[in-house]
Amino acid sequence: MSSSSSLSKLVRLKAADMGVTMQEHAFYCANQVLDAMDKLHCKRVAWTLKKEFDKAYGPAWHCIVGTSFGSYVTHSVGGFLYFSIGKVSVLLFQTAVELIEHH
């Protein structure tokens, strides 16, 4: 696939509690990594999105990618996105990180 095809892929938003700019960032990143693959590697897509969002927006982001899965998650306010590109679904969400003090 060529990199120019990433813009033509249909992204279907399923659910969101996230600003539009962050959503577009996720769509762009997912398209970029999917376009670079000859064969679908869900774990690589999930790892790439998780690392990108940790770096851009702070921890702790979690990402689930696949063609069939169920989920039920708790997320931080403004940190939830569920979308698909073709047959691939992406669930991206953030949770709060709490430091544990050792006494």
KESEMAR-968156 format. One line per 10 residues: number of its first residue (from 1); their letters; for each residue x, y, z of N, C-alpha, C, O. Coordinates in steps of 0.1 Angstrom, whole numbers, always signed. Layout:
// residues N
NUM) A) X:Y:Z:X:Y:Z:X:Y:Z:X:Y:Z; ...
***
This chain:
// residues 103
1) MSSSSSLSKL) +8:-12:+0:+0:+0:+0:+9:+12:+0:+19:+13:+6; +4:+22:-6:+12:+35:-6:+7:+44:+5:-4:+42:+10; +16:+52:+10:+13:+61:+21:+1:+71:+18:-6:+75:+26; +0:+74:+5:-11:+83:+1:-25:+76:+3:-35:+83:+4; -26:+63:+4:-38:+56:+6:-44:+58:+20:-56:+56:+22; -35:+62:+29:-40:+64:+43:-51:+74:+44:-60:+73:+53; -50:+85:+36:-60:+95:+36:-74:+91:+31:-84:+96:+34; -74:+80:+22:-86:+76:+16:-93:+65:+24:-104:+61:+20; -86:+60:+34:-93:+49:+42:-104:+55:+50:-102:+65:+57; -115:+48:+51:-126:+52:+58:-124:+49:+73:-123:+37:+77
11) VRLKAADMGV) -125:+59:+81:-124:+57:+96:-139:+59:+101:-145:+68:+98; -143:+49:+108:-157:+49:+113:-156:+51:+129:-151:+42:+136; -160:+62:+133:-160:+65:+148:-172:+58:+154:-183:+59:+150; -169:+50:+164:-179:+42:+171:-183:+49:+184:-195:+49:+188; -173:+54:+192:-176:+61:+204:-164:+69:+208:-153:+65:+205; -167:+81:+214:-155:+89:+218:-159:+98:+230:-170:+103:+232; -149:+99:+239:-149:+109:+250:-135:+115:+248:-126:+112:+257; -133:+123:+238:-119:+128:+235:-121:+139:+225:-130:+140:+217; -112:+149:+226:-112:+161:+217:-109:+157:+203:-103:+146:+200; -114:+164:+194:-113:+161:+179:-98:+161:+175:-95:+152:+167
21) TMQEHAFYCA) -90:+170:+180:-76:+170:+176:-69:+156:+180:-62:+151:+172; -72:+152:+192:-66:+139:+197:-72:+127:+188:-65:+118:+185; -85:+128:+185:-91:+117:+177:-84:+117:+163:-80:+106:+159; -82:+128:+157:-75:+129:+144:-61:+124:+145:-56:+117:+136; -54:+126:+156:-41:+121:+158:-41:+106:+159:-32:+99:+152; -51:+100:+166:-52:+85:+166:-55:+80:+152:-49:+70:+148; -64:+86:+145:-67:+81:+132:-55:+81:+122:-53:+72:+115; -48:+92:+123:-36:+94:+115:-25:+83:+118:-20:+76:+109; -23:+81:+131:-13:+71:+135:-17:+57:+132:-9:+49:+127; -29:+54:+134:-34:+41:+130:-33:+38:+115:-28:+28:+111
31) NQVLDAMDKL) -37:+48:+107:-36:+46:+93:-21:+45:+88:-18:+37:+80; -12:+53:+94:+2:+52:+91:+8:+38:+93:+14:+32:+85; +5:+33:+105:+11:+19:+109:+4:+8:+100:+11:-1:+96; -9:+9:+98:-16:-1:+90:-11:+0:+75:-9:-11:+69; -9:+11:+70:-4:+13:+56:+10:+7:+55:+14:+2:+44; +18:+7:+65:+32:+2:+64:+33:-13:+65:+43:-19:+63; +21:-20:+68:+21:-35:+69:+16:-42:+57:+7:-37:+50; +23:-53:+54:+18:-61:+43:+7:-71:+49:-2:-75:+42; +9:-74:+62:-1:-83:+68:-4:-77:+82:+4:-70:+88; -17:-78:+86:-21:-72:+98:-14:-78:+111:-14:-90:+113
41) HCKRVAWTLK) -8:-69:+119:-2:-73:+131:-8:-64:+142:-4:-53:+145; -19:-69:+148:-27:-61:+157:-19:-56:+169:-20:-45:+174; -10:-65:+174:-1:-61:+186:+8:-49:+182:+10:-40:+191; +13:-49:+170:+22:-38:+166:+14:-25:+165:+19:-14:+169; +2:-25:+160:-7:-13:+159:-10:-8:+173:-9:+4:+175; -14:-17:+182:-17:-13:+196:-5:-7:+203:-6:+3:+209; +7:-14:+201:+19:-9:+207:+23:+5:+202:+26:+14:+210; +22:+7:+189:+25:+20:+183:+16:+31:+188:+20:+42:+192; +3:+29:+189:-7:+39:+193:-5:+42:+208:-5:+53:+212; -3:+32:+216:+0:+33:+231:+12:+42:+233:+11:+51:+241
51) KEFDKAYGPA) +23:+39:+227:+35:+46:+229:+34:+61:+224:+39:+70:+230; +28:+63:+212:+26:+76:+207:+17:+85:+216:+21:+96:+219; +7:+79:+222:-2:+87:+231:+4:+89:+244:+2:+99:+250; +12:+79:+249:+19:+81:+262:+29:+93:+260:+30:+102:+269; +36:+94:+249:+45:+104:+246:+39:+118:+244:+43:+128:+250; +28:+118:+237:+21:+130:+233:+12:+136:+244:+11:+148:+246; +6:+127:+252:-4:+132:+262:-2:+127:+276:-10:+129:+285; +9:+120:+278:+12:+115:+292:+6:+102:+294:-4:+98:+287; +11:+94:+304:+6:+81:+307:-8:+81:+314:-12:+92:+319; -14:+71:+314:-11:+57:+309:-22:+54:+299:-34:+52:+303
61) WHCIVGTSFG) -18:+52:+287:-27:+48:+276:-27:+33:+274:-16:+27:+276; -38:+28:+270:-40:+14:+267:-46:+13:+254:-55:+21:+250; -43:+2:+246:-48:+1:+233:-51:-14:+229:-42:-22:+232; -63:-16:+224:-67:-30:+220:-70:-29:+205:-78:-20:+201; -65:-37:+197:-67:-37:+183:-70:-51:+178:-64:-61:+182; -80:-52:+170:-84:-66:+164:-96:-65:+155:-102:-54:+153; -100:-77:+150:-111:-78:+141:-123:-83:+149:-135:-82:+144; -122:-88:+161:-133:-92:+169:-129:-93:+184:-120:-101:+187; -135:-84:+192:-132:-85:+206:-143:-78:+214:-150:-69:+208; -144:-81:+226:-154:-74:+235:-146:-67:+246:-134:-70:+248
71) SYVTHSVGGF) -152:-57:+252:-144:-49:+262:-154:-42:+271:-166:-40:+268; -149:-39:+283:-156:-31:+293:-145:-24:+301:-139:-31:+309; -143:-12:+299:-132:-5:+305:-136:+8:+313:-147:+14:+310; -128:+12:+322:-130:+25:+329:-118:+34:+324:-107:+29:+322; -122:+46:+321:-112:+55:+315:-112:+69:+322:-122:+72:+328; -101:+76:+320:-101:+90:+325:-110:+99:+316:-111:+96:+304; -115:+109:+322:-123:+118:+314:-115:+124:+303:-104:+129:+304; -121:+124:+291:-115:+129:+279:-104:+119:+273:-97:+123:+264; -104:+107:+278:-94:+97:+273:-100:+84:+268:-95:+74:+272; -109:+85:+259:-115:+73:+254:-119:+74:+239:-124:+84:+235
81) LYFSIGKVSV) -115:+64:+231:-118:+65:+216:-119:+50:+211:-111:+42:+214; -130:+48:+204:-133:+35:+198:-136:+38:+183:-146:+44:+181; -128:+32:+174:-131:+34:+160:-126:+22:+152:-119:+13:+157; -130:+22:+139:-125:+12:+130:-120:+18:+117:-124:+29:+113; -111:+10:+112:-105:+14:+98:-107:+1:+91:-99:-9:+93; -116:+0:+81:-118:-12:+74:-124:-22:+84:-134:-19:+91; -118:-34:+85:-123:-45:+94:-116:-44:+107:-119:-53:+116; -106:-35:+109:-98:-35:+121:-104:-24:+131:-106:-13:+127; -107:-29:+143:-113:-20:+153:-101:-16:+163:-92:-24:+166; -102:-4:+168:-92:+1:+177:-99:+7:+189:-108:+16:+188
91) LLFQTAVELI) -95:+3:+201:-100:+8:+214:-88:+15:+220:-78:+8:+224; -88:+28:+223:-77:+35:+229:-83:+43:+241:-92:+50:+239; -77:+40:+252:-82:+47:+264:-71:+50:+274:-60:+43:+274; -73:+60:+282:-63:+64:+292:-69:+62:+306:-80:+63:+309; -59:+58:+315:-63:+56:+329:-53:+65:+337:-42:+67:+333; -57:+68:+349:-49:+76:+358:-38:+67:+364:-40:+55:+366; -26:+73:+366:-15:+66:+372:-13:+72:+386:-12:+84:+388; -13:+63:+396:-11:+67:+409:+2:+61:+415:+4:+49:+413; +10:+69:+420:+23:+64:+426:+19:+58:+440:+12:+64:+448; +25:+47:+442:+23:+40:+455:+35:+43:+464:+47:+40:+460
101) EHH) +32:+48:+476:+43:+51:+485:+46:+38:+493:+37:+32:+498; +59:+35:+495:+63:+24:+503:+67:+29:+517:+75:+38:+518; +60:+24:+527:+63:+28:+541:+73:+20:+547:+77:+22:+559
***
